[in-house]
């Protein structure tokens, strides 16, 4: 009887071990995680979990000339208030595949910008998506400062005067990346992924540049646009995730934005 019980126990443990490392429908083994499994899900529905800030052009309230409030769609209520400086951004409806866009102009030395809530500083990682276009590529006489979110020089240049994208979102360093071949005057999907010891950016789902040398950091007074060196650009949507998305999640976001705005670059 003891021998029979021992034999059953051995078989049971063996079957349990086999089950732990088996491949199940819709699940792929994580080769670096031993018995850990990660879902293998085809990109379909939009992935909207884990955002700390989500600004969509369609969520703007407008008084006819300038933005009053840009509503945060993430559920965190980190709304972006309209500013009272000389030239605040303006929302235009029915522009990009029927959706509202926000225009940041360069017609004033006082800048064209919106203050953002100081909610990024505690983050240790981020994945940021922008549906964006600039008016000049390369810009004539200055650089296209689209945001002051990162901690490295604070400014994001899209592009700089020589055509290069220089960016520091999620970093204490301003990275000089590349001069992309596609013109930035057409609507593009721009993405930044950042963690400690890793930073990369992409354009229309294609990786542009990356480094394993990064320290995560954010500006404590973040802005969209800039108050000193404004340049003209349009923004339809910004998503700010608090972690780097998986390949499947990222693909879901990319395809959802491509369909929503009829982006043709990928």
C-alpha positions as YAML, in Angstrom:
chain: A
units: angstrom
residues:
- id: 1
  name: UNK
  ca: [0.00, 0.00, 0.00]
- id: 2
  name: UNK
  ca: [2.84, 2.44, 0.87]
- id: 3
  name: UNK
  ca: [4.49, 1.64, -2.47]
- id: 4
  name: UNK
  ca: [1.24, 2.34, -4.33]
- id: 5
  name: UNK
  ca: [0.74, 5.69, -2.56]
- id: 6
  name: UNK
  ca: [4.35, 6.69, -3.28]
- id: 7
  name: UNK
  ca: [3.93, 5.82, -6.95]
- id: 8
  name: UNK
  ca: [0.76, 7.88, -7.22]
- id: 9
  name: UNK
  ca: [2.50, 10.83, -5.54]
- id: 10
  name: UNK
  ca: [5.44, 10.67, -7.97]
- id: 11
  name: UNK
  ca: [3.12, 10.55, -10.99]
- id: 12
  name: UNK
  ca: [1.08, 13.45, -9.62]
- id: 13
  name: UNK
  ca: [4.17, 15.60, -9.12]
- id: 14
  name: UNK
  ca: [5.42, 14.77, -12.60]
- id: 15
  name: UNK
  ca: [2.11, 15.74, -14.21]
- id: 16
  name: UNK
  ca: [2.11, 18.99, -12.23]
- id: 17
  name: UNK
  ca: [5.60, 19.85, -13.48]
- id: 18
  name: UNK
  ca: [4.61, 19.06, -17.08]
- id: 19
  name: UNK
  ca: [1.53, 21.27, -16.77]
- id: 20
  name: UNK
  ca: [3.58, 24.15, -15.36]
- id: 21
  name: UNK
  ca: [5.78, 24.35, -18.46]
- id: 22
  name: UNK
  ca: [3.23, 23.33, -21.08]
- id: 23
  name: UNK
  ca: [2.11, 25.65, -23.86]
- id: 24
  name: UNK
  ca: [-1.56, 26.46, -23.58]
- id: 25
  name: UNK
  ca: [-3.82, 27.95, -26.29]
- id: 26
  name: UNK
  ca: [-3.36, 31.71, -26.39]
- id: 27
  name: UNK
  ca: [-0.40, 31.61, -24.03]
- id: 28
  name: UNK
  ca: [3.30, 31.80, -24.79]
- id: 29
  name: UNK
  ca: [6.09, 30.83, -22.47]
- id: 30
  name: UNK
  ca: [8.37, 33.59, -21.31]
- id: 31
  name: UNK
  ca: [11.79, 32.13, -22.10]
- id: 32
  name: UNK
  ca: [13.47, 34.30, -19.49]
- id: 33
  name: UNK
  ca: [10.94, 33.63, -16.79]
- id: 34
  name: UNK
  ca: [11.11, 29.87, -16.31]
- id: 35
  name: UNK
  ca: [7.59, 28.85, -15.41]
- id: 36
  name: UNK
  ca: [6.12, 32.31, -15.94]
- id: 37
  name: UNK
  ca: [3.70, 32.73, -18.81]
- id: 38
  name: UNK
  ca: [2.74, 35.80, -20.77]
- id: 39
  name: UNK
  ca: [-0.43, 36.12, -22.86]
- id: 40
  name: UNK
  ca: [-0.02, 35.95, -26.62]
- id: 41
  name: UNK
  ca: [-2.97, 38.04, -27.70]
- id: 42
  name: UNK
  ca: [-3.49, 39.35, -31.21]
- id: 43
  name: UNK
  ca: [-3.64, 43.15, -31.34]
- id: 44
  name: UNK
  ca: [-7.30, 44.04, -31.60]
- id: 45
  name: UNK
  ca: [-9.02, 46.14, -28.96]
- id: 46
  name: UNK
  ca: [-7.39, 49.39, -27.90]
- id: 47
  name: UNK
  ca: [-5.28, 49.13, -24.75]
- id: 48
  name: UNK
  ca: [-6.15, 51.96, -22.37]
- id: 49
  name: UNK
  ca: [-5.16, 50.61, -18.94]
- id: 50
  name: UNK
  ca: [-2.34, 52.16, -16.91]
- id: 51
  name: UNK
  ca: [-2.47, 55.75, -18.18]
- id: 52
  name: UNK
  ca: [-1.82, 58.60, -15.79]
- id: 53
  name: UNK
  ca: [-2.77, 61.24, -18.39]
- id: 54
  name: UNK
  ca: [-4.75, 60.95, -21.63]
- id: 55
  name: UNK
  ca: [-5.41, 64.07, -23.65]
- id: 56
  name: UNK
  ca: [-7.60, 63.72, -26.73]
- id: 57
  name: UNK
  ca: [-8.45, 66.60, -29.04]
- id: 58
  name: UNK
  ca: [-12.11, 65.63, -28.88]
- id: 59
  name: UNK
  ca: [-12.00, 66.26, -25.11]
- id: 60
  name: UNK
  ca: [-11.25, 69.97, -25.46]
- id: 61
  name: UNK
  ca: [-13.73, 72.61, -24.42]
- id: 62
  name: UNK
  ca: [-13.28, 75.73, -26.51]
- id: 63
  name: UNK
  ca: [-14.62, 79.27, -26.22]
- id: 64
  name: UNK
  ca: [-14.16, 79.84, -29.95]
- id: 65
  name: UNK
  ca: [-10.66, 81.25, -29.80]
- id: 66
  name: UNK
  ca: [-8.63, 79.44, -27.15]
- id: 67
  name: UNK
  ca: [-8.71, 76.33, -25.01]
- id: 68
  name: UNK
  ca: [-10.59, 76.62, -21.75]
- id: 69
  name: UNK
  ca: [-9.93, 73.08, -20.52]
- id: 70
  name: UNK
  ca: [-8.34, 69.98, -22.01]
- id: 71
  name: UNK
  ca: [-10.06, 67.14, -20.21]
- id: 72
  name: UNK
  ca: [-8.03, 64.15, -19.04]
- id: 73
  name: UNK
  ca: [-9.68, 60.97, -20.36]
- id: 74
  name: UNK
  ca: [-7.68, 58.60, -18.13]
- id: 75
  name: UNK
  ca: [-10.13, 58.87, -15.23]
- id: 76
  name: UNK
  ca: [-7.52, 60.55, -13.01]
- id: 77
  name: UNK
  ca: [-8.93, 64.05, -13.66]
- id: 78
  name: UNK
  ca: [-5.53, 65.60, -14.35]
- id: 79
  name: UNK
  ca: [-7.15, 68.12, -16.67]
- id: 80
  name: UNK
  ca: [-4.99, 70.66, -18.49]
- id: 81
  name: UNK
  ca: [-6.37, 74.16, -17.93]
- id: 82
  name: UNK
  ca: [-6.29, 76.84, -20.59]
- id: 83
  name: UNK
  ca: [-3.76, 79.61, -19.97]
- id: 84
  name: UNK
  ca: [-4.23, 83.36, -20.04]
- id: 85
  name: UNK
  ca: [-1.01, 84.31, -21.82]
- id: 86
  name: UNK
  ca: [-0.95, 86.13, -25.16]
- id: 87
  name: UNK
  ca: [-1.45, 83.20, -27.52]
- id: 88
  name: UNK
  ca: [-2.93, 80.06, -25.96]
- id: 89
  name: UNK
  ca: [-3.44, 76.97, -28.13]
- id: 90
  name: UNK
  ca: [-6.61, 76.74, -30.18]
- id: 91
  name: UNK
  ca: [-8.77, 73.68, -30.89]
- id: 92
  name: UNK
  ca: [-10.17, 73.04, -34.37]
- id: 93
  name: UNK
  ca: [-12.91, 70.46, -34.80]
- id: 94
  name: UNK
  ca: [-13.40, 67.98, -37.67]
- id: 95
  name: UNK
  ca: [-9.78, 68.14, -38.83]
- id: 96
  name: UNK
  ca: [-7.99, 64.77, -38.68]
- id: 97
  name: UNK
  ca: [-10.31, 62.05, -39.95]
- id: 98
  name: UNK
  ca: [-13.16, 63.99, -38.37]
- id: 99
  name: UNK
  ca: [-11.42, 64.54, -35.02]
- id: 100
  name: UNK
  ca: [-10.42, 67.72, -33.19]
- id: 101
  name: UNK
  ca: [-6.79, 68.88, -33.20]
- id: 102
  name: UNK
  ca: [-5.05, 71.41, -30.96]
- id: 103
  name: UNK
  ca: [-2.88, 74.02, -32.68]
- id: 104
  name: UNK
  ca: [0.17, 75.50, -30.96]
- id: 105
  name: UNK
  ca: [1.27, 78.53, -32.94]
- id: 106
  name: UNK
  ca: [4.53, 80.50, -33.01]
- id: 107
  name: UNK
  ca: [3.16, 83.98, -33.53]
- id: 108
  name: UNK
  ca: [4.28, 85.41, -30.20]
- id: 109
  name: UNK
  ca: [7.49, 85.69, -28.23]
- id: 110
  name: UNK
  ca: [5.50, 85.02, -25.04]
- id: 111
  name: UNK
  ca: [5.02, 81.42, -26.08]
- id: 112
  name: UNK
  ca: [2.13, 79.11, -26.80]
- id: 113
  name: UNK
  ca: [1.68, 76.47, -24.16]
- id: 114
  name: UNK
  ca: [-0.49, 74.63, -21.67]
- id: 115
  name: UNK
  ca: [0.58, 73.81, -18.13]
- id: 116
  name: UNK
  ca: [0.23, 70.15, -17.16]
- id: 117
  name: UNK
  ca: [-0.33, 68.67, -13.71]
- id: 118
  name: UNK
  ca: [2.85, 67.75, -11.85]
- id: 119
  name: UNK
  ca: [2.01, 64.03, -11.70]
- id: 120
  name: UNK
  ca: [4.95, 62.50, -13.58]
- id: 121
  name: UNK
  ca: [7.78, 63.04, -11.08]
- id: 122
  name: UNK
  ca: [7.18, 59.86, -9.02]
- id: 123
  name: UNK
  ca: [7.22, 57.60, -12.09]
- id: 124
  name: UNK
  ca: [10.06, 55.12, -12.66]
- id: 125
  name: UNK
  ca: [9.00, 54.28, -16.21]
- id: 126
  name: UNK
  ca: [6.75, 55.56, -18.97]
- id: 127
  name: UNK
  ca: [5.43, 54.87, -22.44]
- id: 128
  name: UNK
  ca: [4.25, 58.01, -24.24]
- id: 129
  name: UNK
  ca: [2.35, 58.24, -27.53]
- id: 130
  name: UNK
  ca: [1.68, 61.43, -29.49]
- id: 131
  name: UNK
  ca: [-0.32, 61.89, -32.68]
- id: 132
  name: UNK
  ca: [1.46, 65.01, -33.90]
- id: 133
  name: UNK
  ca: [2.73, 67.05, -36.83]
- id: 134
  name: UNK
  ca: [4.99, 70.11, -36.98]
- id: 135
  name: UNK
  ca: [4.62, 72.96, -39.45]
- id: 136
  name: UNK
  ca: [8.25, 73.09, -40.61]
- id: 137
  name: UNK
  ca: [10.82, 70.32, -41.07]
- id: 138
  name: UNK
  ca: [13.46, 71.46, -40.50]
- id: 139
  name: UNK
  ca: [12.20, 74.59, -38.79]
- id: 140
  name: UNK
  ca: [13.39, 77.90, -40.17]
- id: 141
  name: UNK
  ca: [15.43, 79.90, -37.68]
- id: 142
  name: UNK
  ca: [14.54, 77.98, -34.51]
- id: 143
  name: UNK
  ca: [13.60, 74.60, -33.14]
- id: 144
  name: UNK
  ca: [10.21, 72.95, -32.71]
- id: 145
  name: UNK
  ca: [9.79, 72.73, -28.92]
- id: 146
  name: UNK
  ca: [6.70, 70.58, -28.48]
- id: 147
  name: UNK
  ca: [6.87, 69.91, -24.74]
- id: 148
  name: UNK
  ca: [8.75, 70.47, -21.50]
- id: 149
  name: UNK
  ca: [8.14, 67.16, -19.73]
- id: 150
  name: UNK
  ca: [11.55, 65.55, -19.25]
- id: 151
  name: UNK
  ca: [14.24, 66.57, -16.77]
- id: 152
  name: UNK
  ca: [17.16, 66.73, -19.21]
- id: 153
  name: UNK
  ca: [17.11, 70.32, -20.52]
- id: 154
  name: UNK
  ca: [13.33, 69.82, -20.08]
- id: 155
  name: UNK
  ca: [12.56, 70.54, -23.74]
- id: 156
  name: UNK
  ca: [11.55, 68.09, -26.49]
- id: 157
  name: UNK
  ca: [12.63, 69.19, -29.97]
- id: 158
  name: UNK
  ca: [10.50, 67.81, -32.80]
- id: 159
  name: UNK
  ca: [12.68, 68.54, -34.66]
- id: 160
  name: UNK
  ca: [15.68, 70.71, -33.85]
- id: 161
  name: UNK
  ca: [17.00, 73.21, -36.36]
- id: 162
  name: UNK
  ca: [19.13, 70.58, -38.13]
- id: 163
  name: UNK
  ca: [16.19, 68.19, -38.47]
- id: 164
  name: UNK
  ca: [17.18, 65.87, -35.61]
- id: 165
  name: UNK
  ca: [14.67, 64.82, -32.96]
- id: 166
  name: UNK
  ca: [16.23, 65.71, -29.59]
- id: 167
  name: UNK
  ca: [14.19, 64.49, -26.65]
- id: 168
  name: UNK
  ca: [14.29, 63.94, -22.89]
- id: 169
  name: UNK
  ca: [10.81, 62.72, -21.98]
- id: 170
  name: UNK
  ca: [11.33, 60.32, -19.09]
- id: 171
  name: UNK
  ca: [15.02, 61.16, -18.75]
- id: 172
  name: UNK
  ca: [17.53, 63.42, -17.01]
- id: 173
  name: UNK
  ca: [19.46, 63.55, -20.31]
- id: 174
  name: UNK
  ca: [18.58, 65.32, -23.55]
- id: 175
  name: UNK
  ca: [19.21, 62.70, -26.23]
- id: 176
  name: UNK
  ca: [20.19, 63.66, -29.76]
- id: 177
  name: UNK
  ca: [18.52, 60.87, -31.72]
- id: 178
  name: UNK
  ca: [18.14, 60.94, -35.52]
- id: 179
  name: UNK
  ca: [16.95, 63.02, -38.46]
- id: 180
  name: UNK
  ca: [14.08, 60.79, -39.61]
- id: 181
  name: UNK
  ca: [13.45, 60.30, -43.31]
- id: 182
  name: UNK
  ca: [9.66, 60.79, -43.19]
- id: 183
  name: UNK
  ca: [8.67, 64.44, -43.06]
- id: 184
  name: UNK
  ca: [7.40, 65.53, -39.67]
- id: 185
  name: UNK
  ca: [5.00, 67.95, -41.37]
- id: 186
  name: UNK
  ca: [2.67, 65.00, -42.01]
- id: 187
  name: UNK
  ca: [0.71, 63.43, -39.18]
- id: 188
  name: UNK
  ca: [2.93, 60.96, -37.32]
- id: 189
  name: UNK
  ca: [2.70, 58.62, -34.36]
- id: 190
  name: UNK
  ca: [5.62, 59.44, -32.07]
- id: 191
  name: UNK
  ca: [6.46, 57.20, -29.12]
- id: 192
  name: UNK
  ca: [8.94, 57.33, -26.24]
- id: 193
  name: UNK
  ca: [9.65, 54.42, -23.90]
- id: 194
  name: UNK
  ca: [11.75, 55.01, -20.79]
- id: 195
  name: UNK
  ca: [12.97, 53.06, -17.78]
- id: 196
  name: UNK
  ca: [16.17, 53.29, -15.77]
- id: 197
  name: UNK
  ca: [19.02, 52.05, -18.01]
- id: 198
  name: UNK
  ca: [16.86, 52.12, -21.15]
- id: 199
  name: UNK
  ca: [15.38, 54.83, -23.41]
- id: 200
  name: UNK
  ca: [14.10, 54.64, -26.98]
- id: 201
  name: UNK
  ca: [11.90, 56.54, -29.39]
- id: 202
  name: UNK
  ca: [9.88, 55.44, -32.43]
- id: 203
  name: UNK
  ca: [8.13, 57.07, -35.37]
- id: 204
  name: UNK
  ca: [5.15, 55.38, -37.02]
- id: 205
  name: UNK
  ca: [6.00, 52.15, -35.12]
- id: 206
  name: UNK
  ca: [9.61, 52.11, -36.44]
- id: 207
  name: UNK
  ca: [12.38, 52.33, -33.86]
- id: 208
  name: UNK
  ca: [14.49, 55.45, -34.37]
- id: 209
  name: UNK
  ca: [17.12, 55.40, -31.65]
- id: 210
  name: UNK
  ca: [17.83, 53.85, -28.27]
- id: 211
  name: UNK
  ca: [20.29, 53.65, -25.40]
- id: 212
  name: UNK
  ca: [20.88, 51.48, -22.33]
- id: 213
  name: UNK
  ca: [22.17, 54.49, -20.43]
- id: 214
  name: UNK
  ca: [19.23, 56.34, -18.90]
- id: 215
  name: UNK
  ca: [18.06, 57.74, -15.58]
- id: 216
  name: UNK
  ca: [14.33, 58.38, -15.42]
- id: 217
  name: UNK
  ca: [13.40, 61.97, -14.63]
- id: 218
  name: UNK
  ca: [10.62, 64.50, -15.24]
- id: 219
  name: UNK
  ca: [10.14, 68.25, -15.14]
- id: 220
  name: UNK
  ca: [8.23, 69.35, -12.03]
- id: 221
  name: UNK
  ca: [6.49, 72.09, -14.04]
- id: 222
  name: UNK
  ca: [5.58, 70.20, -17.22]
- id: 223
  name: UNK
  ca: [4.12, 71.93, -20.25]
- id: 224
  name: UNK
  ca: [2.86, 71.19, -23.71]
- id: 225
  name: UNK
  ca: [4.42, 73.72, -26.06]
- id: 226
  name: UNK
  ca: [6.89, 76.20, -24.61]
- id: 227
  name: UNK
  ca: [6.82, 79.61, -22.97]
- id: 228
  name: UNK
  ca: [10.10, 80.95, -24.41]
- id: 229
  name: UNK
  ca: [10.82, 79.24, -27.73]
- id: 230
  name: UNK
  ca: [7.44, 78.43, -29.25]
- id: 231
  name: UNK
  ca: [7.18, 76.70, -32.60]
- id: 232
  name: UNK
  ca: [4.13, 75.72, -34.56]
- id: 233
  name: UNK
  ca: [2.76, 72.19, -34.28]
- id: 234
  name: UNK
  ca: [-0.55, 70.37, -34.04]
- id: 235
  name: UNK
  ca: [-1.46, 67.68, -31.52]
- id: 236
  name: UNK
  ca: [-4.44, 65.34, -31.79]
- id: 237
  name: UNK
  ca: [-3.79, 62.97, -28.89]
- id: 238
  name: UNK
  ca: [-1.31, 62.29, -26.08]
- id: 239
  name: UNK
  ca: [-1.22, 59.10, -24.00]
- id: 240
  name: UNK
  ca: [1.03, 58.84, -20.96]
- id: 241
  name: UNK
  ca: [1.34, 55.29, -19.59]
- id: 242
  name: UNK
  ca: [3.08, 54.63, -16.27]
- id: 243
  name: UNK
  ca: [4.97, 51.59, -17.52]
- id: 244
  name: UNK
  ca: [6.57, 50.33, -20.72]
- id: 245
  name: UNK
  ca: [3.92, 48.43, -22.65]
- id: 246
  name: UNK
  ca: [4.34, 44.85, -23.82]
- id: 247
  name: UNK
  ca: [4.64, 44.18, -27.53]
- id: 248
  name: UNK
  ca: [1.00, 43.13, -27.70]
- id: 249
  name: UNK
  ca: [-0.26, 46.16, -25.77]
- id: 250
  name: UNK
  ca: [1.84, 48.52, -27.84]
- id: 251
  name: UNK
  ca: [0.57, 46.99, -31.07]
- id: 252
  name: UNK
  ca: [-3.02, 47.41, -29.88]
- id: 253
  name: UNK
  ca: [-2.45, 51.11, -29.19]
- id: 254
  name: UNK
  ca: [-0.69, 51.67, -32.51]
- id: 255
  name: UNK
  ca: [-3.44, 50.03, -34.54]
- id: 256
  name: UNK
  ca: [-6.19, 51.82, -32.63]
- id: 257
  name: UNK
  ca: [-4.60, 55.22, -33.28]
- id: 258
  name: UNK
  ca: [-3.87, 54.35, -36.90]
- id: 259
  name: UNK
  ca: [-7.54, 53.49, -37.47]
- id: 260
  name: UNK
  ca: [-8.95, 56.37, -35.47]
- id: 261
  name: UNK
  ca: [-6.94, 59.07, -37.25]
- id: 262
  name: UNK
  ca: [-6.39, 57.28, -40.58]
- id: 263
  name: UNK
  ca: [-2.62, 57.54, -40.18]
- id: 264
  name: UNK
  ca: [-0.87, 56.48, -43.38]
- id: 265
  name: UNK
  ca: [2.77, 56.30, -42.27]
- id: 266
  name: UNK
  ca: [2.54, 52.65, -41.21]
...
